[in-house]
Amino acid sequence: MATIKPFPALLPDPARASDICELPYDVMSTAEARQMAKGRPDSFLHVSRPEIDLPGGTDPTDPSVYAKARENLDRLIAGGALRRDEQAHYYLYRQIMGEHRQLGLVAVASCAEYDANTIRKHEFTRPEKEDDRVAHLEVLDAQTGPVFLTYPADDALDGLFDRITGGDPDTDFTAPDGVRHTSWTVASGEDTEFIESRFDSIPNLYIADGHHRSAAASRVAKRRDGGGGSGLFLSVLIPHDQVQILAYNRAVRDLNGHSADEFLAALGQAFDIEESGLAKPGGKHEIDLYLQGLWRTFRPKPGAIDPADAIRQLDVSILQDHVLAPLLGIDDPRRSERIAFVGGIRGTGELEAMVGGGGFTCAFSMHPTSIGDLMRIADDGGIMPPKSTWFEPKLRDGMFCHQIS
């Protein structure tokens, strides 16, 4: 059973929402955030990346940074940029990015169910990143960025949400990146009860994106013994058949002492290789390599992978286990400075540019991990390799906040 609850959200002023709501804090550098927020006092980056309002070089984890975040949040509330809903509600949040659209339910989920693995995970978290989110949450006394959860699609919920979104929205704007963001309040008590009853029959939720945010919420809930709203965490729940996962590509600085011919010969021991001219794999278990100005497609030879092992048969695992570690000497991609990870949103042209003049020798274009693989691995208690998934579009910070006291 998946427990979700309505809550009185802190919402943006609809007339100013396009200038308030921002991309998540962790998809940009401090320098990029500073430039994006320049001349825009209502930008939520003043809350999510508050070091931009302090002298250059300030440690983003310095206590003064979290204090500035609280000061800026209070300022946005006092100035009317953000307002607290008068009652607890569910909300609907639709995003349209090109031909793709996804519609999520905004709610608060249970920290206890996160701890019990009713809410499934598929990634390890890093202690220093958890610590940062805990400090941010504690000082703000609010969760200001949602965890992206997914669940098995439910026709009855889809039908209800389609009906509600046929009405006038609360907020509707198109961001500078072309993504349209629209929200509605679920105002009917009958609809609210129906939503809760349907989720009562859904056995598990799955974290798509936001492992550090959910882990931090769990830690704060334990510190506060679940007091106030601390036992719940801000979430956007999107049915699995609307989730869009893009590739998470790789670029490598050198061939670990091999010549290009030696590397290709070694690669051919485990893979069938052809000069394809392709920059985007046509399907699962195809990986495209850009080297010396040419694209090649390589596929595992029969027997090279175990199809029964859900983790080992992921394309990112195949690349790591058979290429990056044994041939290129990259045993720990999380910490190696010889590899860069490139979100699929940046396109394969970015890979060619990195190899052509960006200090990299080769690049790998990946086929996206499927949502089915993610859910299956999470159900088995498995952990996916780092940088396995890139979700688009990104949920905006500042669209909904959960004040926990």
C-alpha positions, 0 to 999 in steps of 0.5 A: 500500500502506498500512502500519500497525503494532500498538503497545503503547498507554498505556491508561486504567484501565477503572474510571476511563476515564470520568473520564480520557478527554476531548474533543480539546484543540482543540474547547474554550477554556482556560476551558471546559477549566478548568471541565470538569476542575475537581475531576477530577485524572484528567482527560486535560485536565491533559495536553492543556490543561495551561495549566489548571493554571497561573495565568490568562493563561499563554500556552498555548505557554509552555515551562512549559505543556509541562513541566506536561503532562509532569508531569501525564502522569507523574503519571497513569502513576504513579498507575495511571490510565494503564498501558502494554500489555505487548505490541504490539497492534492495538485496536478502538474503537467509538463510539455516538452516538444512531443512529450507530455507528462502529468504528475500528482503532487502530494507528500509521501511517507518517510516511514514507507521510504525507510521500509522500502515500500518506496523503492530505491535504485541508487546509492546516496553520497553522505556529503550530498545528504548532509547538504540537503539535511542542512538546507531542509532543517534551516528552511523548515521546508522541502523546496524541491520535489522527489520524482516518484513513479508508479504503475499506471492506473487507468482510473487515475488517468481518467480522473486527472484528464477530467480535472486538467480539462478545467482552468489551470492555476498556473501556466507558463513556458520556461526559457528552455521551451518546456511548458508547466501547468498546474491545477488544484484538486479541489473536490473532496470526493476526488481527493478520497478517490485518489487516496483509495486508488493509491491504497491499492498500489503496492509500491512507489519508485524513486525515479529522481531525488534519492538525496532529497528523500534520504535527507527527508527521512533523516530529518523525520527521525531527528524530529520523531516525525513531528509536524509534517516532517514524516512526509516528503514533497513528491510528484508522482508520474505514471510509469508509462509517461516517464521519459528517460534519455541516454546518459552518455560518456566521454573519455579523455584517453585510451589508457595507453592504447593506440586507436587500432589496439583499442578497437582490436581489444574491443572486438574480442567481446563485441561485433563492431561495424562502421555505422555512421550512427550517433544514436543506438537503434536499440538495447545492447547497441552502443555507438563509439565516436573515435577519430572522427568516425561513429561505430556501432558495437554489440555484445557477442553471444554469451558475453552477457548474462540475460538473467542478471538485470543489472549486468545486462544494462547497457551502462553495465556492459560498457563499464564491465567490458570496456571502461574497466578492463580496457580503459582502466576506469574502475571507479567512474564516480571518482575518475577524472578521465571520464565525463557524463553527458546527459542525453538532453545535450545531444550527440553533437556535444559528444563530437565537440568534446572529442573534436576539441574538448580534450577527450579522445572518444565518446560513447552514445548509449541507448536509454535505460528503460523504466521497466528495467529501473522498476525491476531492479528496484523490486529486486533490491538492486542498485543501478550503476552511477549515471544510468538515467537522465530524466526529462523534463526536469521538475521545477523547484519553486512550483510547490513547497512543503513547509514541515512545521 
